[in-house]
Amino acid sequence: MTGPDVFPADGINPDSPFIHSTEFWQTLSDGRVQCDVCPRACKLREGQRGLCFVRANLNGAIVSTTYGRSSGFCVDPIEKKPLNHFYPGSSVLSFGTAGCNLSCKFCQNWDISKSREMDTLASKATPDMIAQAAVDAGCKSVAYTYNDPVIFQEYAIDVAKACRERGVLSVAVSAGYHSPEARNQFYQHMDAANIDLKSFNEEFYWKLTGAHLAPVLETLQHIYHQTDIWLEITTLVIPGHNDSPSELESLASWIRTNLGAEVPLHFSAFHPDYKMLDVPATPKATLVKAREIALAQGLQNVYTGNVHNREGDTTYCPGCGKPVIERDWYELTGWHLSAAGHCLHCGTAVAGRFDSEPGNWGRKRVGVRFSE
């Protein structure tokens, strides 16, 4: 019998070219193998898959079953990740695989993250092919996104290595539900990260995501204090679940106290999806208020997402308060930074990673296909 955190062996082909060895696992005394890539620590008998559905026990070892195949590739504006302080205006080659190690009832990408149709994944590409495609498309970076790169860690790291050889940067878009050893290895290869801080409430995490808050906070602290990675945070604001002023105050205060006031925080609008179709979409006014609360807690860079709000799209100088990067959705409409990333109005340094000139990708979204 399989427990709630594992799936049977259906569909695992030991001869598949997409099977790849993994590092973070251990054999238990009862013969099961424990996957240690994330705090879920799925304990699997031969042939069983973990909750993520893509890591499985094959011949007494944990393997990845989706190495080298993806749910698709697309060139996006970097602001769509969302990253507003990491080479603004640049383009990023985005891709993911299938599966997820969380069980969010509100998942906005559930058709990808909950996919069980592994053999129908759209694109197949080696790390070198992906890195070269980014170069050919003129992308500044590659993003591991759509589903969580924690579960395809080996593939993401190999892509990141191939990218680094070509001068292409790597961006992790993750829920941050990572075990310490695997996390330490993974972020050695990343240049930026946007971490979903889904709530500041343990009950929310357990009931609505099947995970826990503490490991996510640990990931955020690891990235900020122990790496040179550029960090931004996103919170999907869900009406009636994580939008109370007290919770938003606590969340923003924790970021300021435990990370830094300069860390960008994005409040994003929820839309009814997956198993929460009965919850209304987030009103724009809720996001505007959330932004005001976070600013009042001392955060310098707070944004609103999935709604049209020029004020909530714009980056302001932490010194004089004047706009330094103006945006309309994902398009840059004003640039008031020096080549060194200082405010042209008062000279204050603005936190982030900037080129001497802004990118001009705009809001384009272009699909990329690989020939078989």
N, C-alpha and C positions, 0 to 999 in steps of 0.2 A: 504494500500500500504506500502511496505517496502522501506526504503531509501537505499542509497549505502552502509551503514555501518551495515545493519542487514539482516538476512535471515528468511524466513518463518518457521513455526513450524514443517515442514515435518520431521518425523522420531523421534520426542521426545516421548519417552515412559515414562510416569510418574511412572510406576512401575518398571523401570529398576533398577537393583542393582548398577548401575554405576552413578546414580544421587546422588549428594552430596551437602549439603548446603554450602554457601559461606558467607563471612563476609562483603566485601567491596562493598556496594550498597546502594542506597537510592530511595525512592518513590518520584516521581515528582508530581507537582500540577495537571497535566493533566492525571494522572493515570499510566503513563509509569514508568518503573523502570530503573534507571541509574546504569550501572556497573562501579565501580570505581577502579578496579584493575589496570587499565592502563590509560594513558592520553587520549585514544580514547574516553572514557566515552560514550559508546554506550547506547542509550536510547531506551528501548525495550517495546513493548506492549506484552500482554500475548501470550506466545508461540513462540515469536521471539528469534532468536539466534543473538549474536553479530558477528562482523566481524571475530573474531577468530573461530566461528562456534561451540565452545564447551561450552560456557557460555550462558545461556538462561534464559528468564523470564518464570518461571513455578509457577503458583498459586501466582503471585504477589511478587516473590522473585527471585533473581539471583541464579541459581544453576550451578554446574559443571556437565557435562554429560559424562565425561570420567574418573571419579575417579575409579582407580583400574584396568584399562586396558591400554595396551601399544601397540606401533607399533613394539615392539621387544626389546630383551635384548642381549647385547654382551659384552664380556670382552675385553677391549682395553688397549693399552699402554697409560699412562697418557699424554704422549707427543702428542697424537693424538687429544686432546681436543681443542686447544693445550695449555698445561701447561708444561713449561720447568724448572720451579723452585719450583715445588710442588711435593716433593718426587720422583725425577727422577728415571725412570726405574721401577716404580711400576705399578700395574694393576688396572684398574677401571672398575666397572660394569656400563655400559652406557644404558640408556633407555630414551624414550620419549613417547608422546601420539600422538595426531593428532591435526591439526589446528595451527594457528599462529595469533598474533595480529598485524603483519605487512603485507604489500602486496608487497614484494620485487619482482620486475620483473626479477631479476637475481638469484632467490632462487636456491641454490645448493641441497636442500633437499625438493623440491616442492612436490614430491610424498607423503611425510609425512605431511609437514606443510600445504598443500592445500587439504589434504584428506577430503572428505565428506562422506566416507564410514565408519562411526563410528562403525557399528556392525561387521565389518570385521577386526578390530584391532587384531593383532596376539596373544598377550599374555595377560592373566588376572592374576593379582597378588596383594595380599594385601601388605601393607607396611612391615609387619613382614616377609612375604615370600621373599621380595626383599632384606631386610637387611640380612636375614639368608643366602640367595643365595650368597651375597657378601662375607660373612664369609666363606662359604663352598668352594668358588672359590679362596680364599686367596687374595681377593682384598683389597687394602688399602682404597679405596674410592668408592662412587657411584656418577655417573654424571647424571644430569638432562639435557638432550641434544637432538639432532636430530630436535626437534621443541623447542619452547621457554617455559621454566618452569613458566614464568609469568602467562600463561593461565591455567596451572594445579597446581597453587600455593598450594592449600590445600593438594593435593596428595603428592607433593614434600615435603612439610613440615612434613607430617606424616611419610613419608619414612625417612626423615632426623632424626626425633626423634627416630625412631626404629633403625636406624644406630648408632646414638650416644650411645644408650644403649649397643651396642655391640662393641663399639670402632672403628666403621667404619666412615670415614670422608665423607663429602658431597661437591660436586662440581657443581656450577651453570654455565651452558653455555648459555648465554642469549644476546639478543640485547639491554637489559637495558631499554626497553620502559615500565616503571613502574611508577605508581602513588606513591607519597611520603609515605602515610600511609601503603599501602600494601608492598612497598619496605622495609620499616623499619621492618615490621614483618618478611618478607621472609628471609632477610639476617641475622637475629638473629640465624638462623638454618644452615647457610652455613659455610664452612671452607675455600673455595677457589672459585674464579669466573674467567671466561674468558668472557669478554664483547666485543661484536662486535661494534666497532666504524666504521660504514660503510662508512663514509665520514666526511670531516670537512666543509661541504657545505650544508646550509639549503635547497637550491633549489634541490640538489641531493636527500636529504632525502624525500622531499615532492613529487617530480616527480617519483622517482624510488622505494620508499618504502611505500609511503602513510603516513609517520610519520614525526616527527620533531626532529631536532638535540638537542635542549636544554634539554629535559628530559633525554636523554642519557648521556649528560655531567654531569647532576645533579646526576644521578645514580653512575657514576664513582667517583665523588667527595664524595658522601655518603659512598661508600665502602671504599675508601682510608682513609678518614679522620674520619669516625665515627664508623668503625668496625675494628676488628682484622683479617679480611679475607685476604688471599693472593690473589692479583689481577694481572691478565695479560690481555692484550688487543689484539684483532685481527682486522685487516683491510683487507678486500678482495679488491685487487687492480684490477680495471676494466679499460681496455684500453679506453682512450678517455673520461672517465667519472670522475674518481677521482685520476688519476695518474700524474697530473701536478706537477712539482717540487715545485711550490709555495704552493699548497694545502698540499703536504706532509710535507713541512717545517712548515706550520702553525699547522698541526696536531701534529707533534712531539714536537714543541715548547710549545703547550698547555699542553701536557702531562707532560713535564719537569717542567713547571711553576706551574701548578695547582695540580699535583699529585706528582711525584718524578722521578728523573733521573733513579732510579733503576727499575721502573715498566717495565716489559718486553712487547715489542711490536712485534707482528707477522704480517708480510706482506704476505698474502696468494694469490696464483694464481687463477684467475677466469677461468672457462671453460664455453663455451656457453651452456646455459640451460634455461629451462622454457620459458619466453617471451623475452629473449635476445639471441636468437640463431644466430643473425646476427653480434654479437660482437665477435672478435677473442679472443682466449685464451691469457692470460697474458704471454708475453715472460719472460724467466728467467732473461734476462738483465734488465728488468723493475724493478723486485723485488730487484736485486742486487743494482741498483741505488737508489731505495727507502730506502734500508737499509743504504747506505752510507749517504743519506740526513739526516736520523733520528739520526745516530751516530754523524754527524756534528752538530746537534742541541743539543747535550749533553746527549742523552739517552745512557744508559750503556749496555742494553740487547735488541738487535734487531735481529729478526730472519726472515728467508724466509721459506715459506711453500708451499706444493704441487709441489715443484720442488726439484731435487736432487742437493744440494749445501752444501757440508760439512762445509764450512766456515759459511754459514748462519744457520746451525744447531747447531753450537758449542757455548758454553757459555765461555766467557772470563773474567778473573779477572779485576775488575774495578781499581785495583791498579797497577799491573805490565803489564796487557794486555795479559798475557799468557793463554792458554786454561786451563780451570778447569773441564769442562764437554764436552767431545768430543762425537759427534753423527754421525751416518750414517742413515738418515731417522729417524726412531723412536728407533733405537738401540743404546745403550751406548757403545762406543768403547774406552773411556778413562775417568778416574776419578782421579782428582787431588785436592780433598777437604779433609780437616780434619774431624774428627767426629763432630766438632763444626761448620762445614760449612765455614772454612777459607781456603784460597788459600794455597796450599802446597809450592808454589814457594816463596811467599812474606808475607804470614800471613794475608792478607786483608780479611775481612769478605765479603762473597758473599750473596746478598739478596735472601731470599727464605725460604722454609721449607725443611729440609733435614734430612734423617736418617743417622746414623753413617756409614752405608754402602749403596751403590746404589742398587736399585732393579735390577732384572735380567729378567723381563718379555719379553724384546725384542720387536719385531714387531708383535707378534702373535695377532690374532683376533679370538675369540672363541664365537660362539653363545651359548645362554643359553635359555632353554625352561622350562616352568612350566607346570606340569601336571594339568589337569582340575579337 
